[in-house]
Amino acid sequence: MIYDLTIIGGGPGGAAAGVYASRKRLKTVFITKDWLGQSNVSEKIENWVGTIAISGLELSHSLEKHVKAYAEGIIDFKENEGCTRIEKKGDSFVVTTNKGSYETKTVLITSGSRRRALEIPGAAEYENKGLTYCATCDGPLYSDQDVVVVGGGNAGFESAAQLLAYCKSVTLLSRSDFKADPGTIEKVLQNPKMKAIANAIPKAVKGDTFVTSFIYTDTASNTDIELPVTGVFVEVGSIPNTDFVADLVQRDKYNHIVVDPRTQMTSVPGIWAAGDATDGLYHQNNIAAGDAVKALEDIYLYIHTK
């Protein structure tokens, strides 16, 4: 059979798309390795609209439950499957996974991204025990505490700006000179609780049950400095999960899929993308869901007016 739509990815974007696909009666195959988005590791999410506070795991279960509530007879779920390739076949596409292949009229890619890990001693051990990759999700948990932000780009300074609303102090460490926009740097550094250190090479995370300090090397003096902190926020980049369309759609220099922000359509008619896999300016759960809904509206019109 030929599906109307293939959705790839089970995070907030994929879930939102699945709900809309069901309501619009689009025969859909939903491909996902799991239902666990990046926020799954967060103990408390306070910015998911409509819910005052929810854990990442609870959010994942809620999204899955919502999609499946409307899906009977409309969506075929292919769980524990990962997409490996998408190919054009006449007016349709063939989506290949590690377990099979599916022919489809349209495709929506919501495959997300994965955080670039901080690879120093203690980082893996204290992940979710004081070390986190999401200031938006976890910042409020560190109210009145001293924290470190690792990363000197826009993401690092923007995370620091968020944390300044909660934390006692924020120290930002950058391996080289700061790479954020000058205006952003100037504005963030005006806060008396903020300190930024360039040419600081991360060396180790220390703690007992939770993080107690962060060690970096000052390259100017070649000395190690230990900062007593209870939180470490890592912003050293992310890697979009888009390798399976590398030869098909246009991607930017960071391998994000380039989309039309009005419709979320890619450079290939019939393929849309939403969320962290795209070149959108901002990447958050609510934005991924909204982008996917926007795409579904356009997909429905594409199928029924083509």
URDA-V267712 format. One record per run of one state. SS is the DSSP state (2 for helix, 1 for strand, 0 for the rest). FROM is the first residue (numbers start at 1). TO is the last residue. If there is no record, write none. Layout:
ss,from,to
SS,FROM,TO
SS,FROM,TO
This chain:
ss,from,to
0,1,1
1,2,8
0,9,11
2,12,23
0,24,27
1,28,32
0,33,37
2,38,41
0,42,44
1,45,45
0,46,53
1,54,54
0,55,55
2,56,69
0,70,74
1,75,79
0,80,82
1,83,89
0,90,91
1,92,97
0,98,100
1,101,109
0,110,112
1,113,115
0,116,120
1,121,121
0,122,126
1,127,127
0,128,130
1,131,132
0,133,134
2,135,142
0,143,145
1,146,150
0,151,153
2,154,163
0,164,168
1,169,173
0,174,181
2,182,189
0,190,193
1,194,197
0,198,199
1,200,207
0,208,210
1,211,218
0,219,222
1,223,228
0,229,230
1,231,234
0,235,237
1,238,240
0,241,242
2,243,245
0,246,250
1,251,251
0,252,256
1,257,257
0,258,264
1,265,265
0,266,270
1,271,273
0,274,274
2,275,277
1,278,278
0,279,284
2,285,305
0,306,306
